[in-house]
C-alpha cells in the first residue's frame, strides 16, 4: 500500500517498520558500513559555509535556532539558542571556547545538530538490526518512495523526494529534501525519533558559501577547560549499570490489554552529576507501560561517568524484564474499593434520553504506582456511554495502593450510573 501523505516523519517510519518482523526490515549486511547520499560539509578541504537552521519538536511551537560558521575542521563556530538549551562553541586551532546554559546536551538536539553537517556519527553508530532505509540498499527511491527491502507493496511516500533513514529508534536520523550545495547533495530537512509519537525536525533555512571571513567570530580570549566542556560517552549496558548509586526496580503498571510479560529496552542518559535527564523507550513488548517506566527511571540516581578524570554526560540502552503482574493486588479493585482511593469524583454529564435512568456503565482502568491513570478500556454497558464516563474519569485524582507501606499499581472496575 502506498500513502500519499505530504510528509512522513521518522516516527511514522519507525511505526511503519514495527508492523513487520526484524527479518523483513532493510538492514546492512554484516561487516558492511551503511551509506547515505547525504555528504559531509565539514570534511577537510570542504567549501567554507554559513548555515542557519530551525529545529522544532513535535507538538511544540517553540523553535531552536542554530547558526554555524565553518572555515575548516580547526576553525569554526556554532551557536544554539532555545528555551531549554543554549550553546556557543568556537574552535580556533588548538583552542576551544564553550559556553553552555546547562551541563546536559539533549540527545535529540545533539543528534540533529551533528547530522546536519556530517552523517558520519549516525552511520558509525549503526548496529545490525537498526533501521536502514537508503538509496544504497534499495529501500529508498529518488521519487520519495520508501519501501521495505524487496517488498514494493509496503511503502510510504513524501513529496520531498529521496528520503533516507539510518540508526536506532532513539538516535535515528532521516535525511530528505536533498539539494545541491557546491557539488554536494545536502538534505535540507532532517528529523529524529525520541520514542513513539515524539521527535524533532530540523529545517536548514540558509546554506551559503562563507566568502567574507570575519576573524572576530572565531577569536578566543580564554579557552574553556575540559571540565567545563560537554562531552558525551556511549557506554555498554554493564558498565552503565555499574554506575547506579542504588539498586532500583521498575514497578511495572498493571496494563489492561496486550502482553503482560516480556522485555523492555529503554535509552537512558545522565548528566555529569549522575542525574537521569532522559529516559526514552527503544522497544517494549507492551507500549502501555512505557510512560510509567520512563518516569520512574528519571528519578534514579547514578554516580558520575568519568573520562580522562572528568565527569561527562553518558548514555546507554538498558534491558529490563517486564512483568505487569509482579506488583500490586492480583485482582482488579471493585468500584467501592477504588472510590476510596480517589478524590475529585466527577460524575459523567449524560444528556437526558441517552440511556434510561438506572443504566450502568463500567470502565476498566489501570493506575500506576504514582497514582496516575495510564489506561482505560470499555467494560459493560451501552457503548454511547463510554465517552461521557471516560471524560469524567479523566478528572479523578487517584492514590496508589499501599502494600507494606509501599505504593503499588492496580487495576480497577469503576461503575457509573445514569440518574
N, C-alpha and C positions, 0 to 999 in steps of 0.2 A: 504494500500500500504506500502511495506517495502522498505526502502532505504538502500543500501549497502555502503554508504559513509564511508570512513575510520574513520572520527571523527566528531561527531555532537556536536557543542558548545552550550552554554546556550542561545546565541542569536537565534540560529536556533530552539532550543526547544521553546523559547518564541514565535517566529514567527509561529511555528507549532501549538501551543496552541491557538493563536489568530484567527485561522481559524474556531474555534468552539465556541459555547456559553459557558459562565462560568459554566453552569449546567453540561456540558459534561466533564469539566476538573477534574482531580483527586484532591480531597481535603480531609482533615481530618474531621471526624465527629465532630460536635460541642462539645467542652469540652474535646476532646481527643488531647493530645500533640503528634505531629508527631515525628517519629523516623527515623534514618538512620543507615546503617551499620557502617559508619564512627564512630570510637571511639575517646575519648579524650586522648591525650598524656600527658595532664597536670593535670589530676585528682590526688588527694593526694594518695601517695603510688605507683605512676607510676614509671617505669624504667627511670632513668636519660638518656637524649639523646642529641645528637648533630645533628642538621638539617641544610641543605643548600637547597635553592630554588631559581629559576629564575622566575620572573613574566614579562610577555610581554603583550603589548597592541596590539589589532587587527590593522594591517596595519602600525605598527611602529616597526622598527628594534631594538630600544633601549631596554635594559634589566634592571630590578630592581633586585638587589642581596639581598637576605635575609639569615641571619645566626642566629641560635638560639642555645644557650647552656642552658639546663634546668636540674636542680637538684631536685628542689621541688617547690611548689607554692610560697615559701618565698625566693627562691634563684634561679635566672635565669637572662639571658642576651639575648637581641635581637638587632641585627644590621640590618638596612635597608639602602641601598645605590642605588640611582638613580639620573638621571639628574635633576629631579624636586623636589625630597624629600629625605632627609637623616635623620636617627634617630639612636641614641644609647640609649638603655633603660636597666638599671640594677636595679634589685630588690634584696636586701640582708637584710633579716629580716624586721625590721620596717623602713629601709632606702630605698630611691629611688633616682636614678640619671637619668636624662633625658636630652639629647642634641638633639635639632631638628634644621633642616635647615630652617624651616618655622613654623608658628604657626597654620598651617592647615594640617590635615592628610587626603589625598584624600580618598573618600568613597570606591572606588573600591579596592584600595590597602589595606585599613584598613580591609575591609571585608575578603579578601583572607588571609592576614597575620594572622587573628584571626582563620578563618575556618581551616587552615592547621593543627592547633594543637588542636582545640576544636570546634565541631559542635554546641555546646550549644547555643551561641548567635544567630546563624541563626535559630535554632529551636525555641528559645524563642521569636524571632521577628515575627514568623509566625502568620498570621491573616487569618480568614476564607475568602476564595476567592483567596488567594495566590496560586501560583503554588506548587503542591506537587506530585512528581513522585518518589516513593520509593519502595523498596522491600516489606516493611511492608504493603503498601496499594495495592500491586499487580500491580502497573503501570510499575515497572522496574524489569527486569529479570537478573539472573546471566549471561545469554548469551550475554547481552548488548542490548537486545531489550527493548525499552521504548515505551509504548503504552498508549493511553487514557484508563482510567479505564473502564473495561468491554467492550472494543472495540478493538479486536485484529487485525482489518482490517486497523487501522490508527496508524502506528508505525514507528519509526526511529531506527537505529541501529548503533553501533560503534564496532570497533574491540578491544576495551579495556575492554570488559566485563561489569559487573554491573555498571550502571550509575544512580545516584540518584540526583534529583533536588528539592530544597526547598527554599521558600521565595518569596518576592515581586520581581517585574521586575527590580528594582534598586539594591536591596540587595540580589538577588537570588544567591545561590551557587550550583554548580553542582560538585558532587564528583564522580570520576571514576578512573580506573586503580588501583583497590584495591590490596594491597599486605599485607602480614602478617609481623608485627614487634612485637616481644616479646609477642606473643599471641593475639595481637590486629590487626584488619583489618583497614589499613590506606590507604586512597586514595592518590595516587602519582600525580594525575592531578586534578586540581580544576579550575573552571572558574566562572566568574560573569558577568552579563549583566550591561551595562551602557546606556541603551536605544537601540532602533532599530539600528542594524548594527555595534555596538561597544561593546567592553568588554575587560576583562583582563583574562589571563590564567596563572596559577601558576603550575610549574613543580618542584616537590621535587626531587632534583638530588642526595641528600645524606641524609640518616637517619640511624644512628648507635647509639649503646649504649655508653653513656659517662662514660668511666671507669676511666680515669685519670683526676681527677677534679683539675683544676688549679685555686686556690683561688684568684689569681691575677685578673682573668677575672671578678670577682664579687666584687672587692674592690671599696668602695665609700668613697672618701675623703670629698666631700662636697655635701650633699643631695640637691636635686632640690626643691625649694618651689612650692607649689601647683599652684601659679600664673604663673609659668613658665612651667607647665606640660600641655600637650594637653589632654583635656577632651572633650568628645562628648556626647551631650544630644539629645534625640529624643523628640520633643515637639508636642502636639496636635495642629492641624491647627489654632484654635482660639488664642491660646497662642503665636504661632509663628507670626501670622499676627499682633498681638498687638505690636510686636517689630518694625514694619515698621516705618521708620523715616518720611515718607510722603506717601500720597495716590497715588498709581500708577496703571495704567491700561495697559493691553496688547493691543497694536494696531494691531489687527489681520490682516494678509495679505489677499488679495482678491484671494483665491485659485481658480483654474480654473476647477477642477474636484473633485468629491466626495462631502461629506456633507459640507454645508456652515454654518450650526449652529450645536451646540452640546455642549459637555463637554470636558474639558481637565484637567488631573491631572498631576502635574509636581513636581518632587522632587527638593527641594531647600536646599542648605547647606550654612551656613555663617560661617566666621571665628570669632575669639573673638572680632574683631573690628566692626563686623556687615556687612562687605563686603561679597557679594554673590560670592562664589567660584565655586559652581557647580549648574547647573540647567539641569535636565535630565527628558525627557518625561516618564511618567509611562503609561498613556493612553490618547490618543487624538482621537476624533471622525473623525478628518482628519489629518493624519500624515504630510501632506504637509505644515502645519502651524507650525510644531514643531521647526524647526531651528530658525525661526524668533522670535517665542515666547520666547524660552530659551535664545536667545541672548539679548533680551530686559530685561528679568528678571535679567541677570547678571549685568546690570547697576544700579539696585535698591540698596538702602541703608537701612540697618536695625540698630536699636540700639542693643548693645551687649546683648547676653543672659547671665544671671548670675546664678551661682550655688555656694552656700556657700560663697557668696561675691566675687567670682572670675569669670571673663569673660571667657566663654567657647565656643567651636565650637558647633553649633546647626543645627538640620535638621528637616524637616517636608515635608509632601506631601500636596501641595496646590491645591485646586479645583477651576477651572475658567469656566465661561460660555463663550463658543466660538461662535463668530459671525463674519464671514469673509466678511460681507457686511455692517458692522457698521461704517467703516471708509473709507474715500476717495470717489471719484466720483462713482455715481451709475452705470454708463455705461462705457464700455471699451473706452479708448482713441483711436482715429484713428491714422493712420500712420503718418500724418503730426504733430499731437499733441505730440506723443511720441518722434519723432525725435528731437523736440525742447528741450526735457528733457534729451537727450542722447548726449554723446560725444564718440570719437573714433569709428565712424560709419563705421566699416569694412563691406564691401560688400562680398557676398559669392563668392568663387572660384569655378565656374561651368565649367566643361570640355566641350569643343566645341562639339556640336552634342548631348548633353544630353537632351536638350529641345530647341524648336525654339525660336529665338530672340523675345522678347516681352512677353514671357510666364511669368506669375506672380505666386508667391507662398506666402501664408500667414501663419505666425506663431502667435499663441496666447501666450502671456506672462503675468506673474504676477511679479510685482516689489513691494517689501515691503517698509515700512516707512523709512528704512535706505538706500533705493536706491539699494537694492540687488535683482538680478534676482533669484527668488525662484522656478519658474516652467515655463515650455514651453510645449505646445502641438501643434500638427499639425493642420493646417487650410486647406484652399482650395488650390489646385494645384497638379501637378504630385508628387506622393509620393517619387520619386527618388530625388527630390529637397530638401527634408526635411533635410538630414544630412549636406550638404554644407551650407544651410541657418542657421541651428542651430549652427554650428561651428563658423560662422561669428557673430551671435548674442551674443554668449558667450563672445566675446571680447568687446562688447559695455559697456560703463560706464553710468549708469543711475542716475538720481536725483529723489527724491520723488516729488510728487505733494505737493504744499503748499496751505493749506486752513486756512485762518485767521492766516497766518504766521507759522502754524504748519505742519511738514512733515507728509504726509499721503500715504498709499499704493494705488495701482491702477492696473487695467488690461489694456492690450493694444493689438491691432491687427497691426502687422508690415508686410508690404508688400515688398517683394523683386522681382526684375525683371531681367530676363535673357537678357543680351546685346549681 
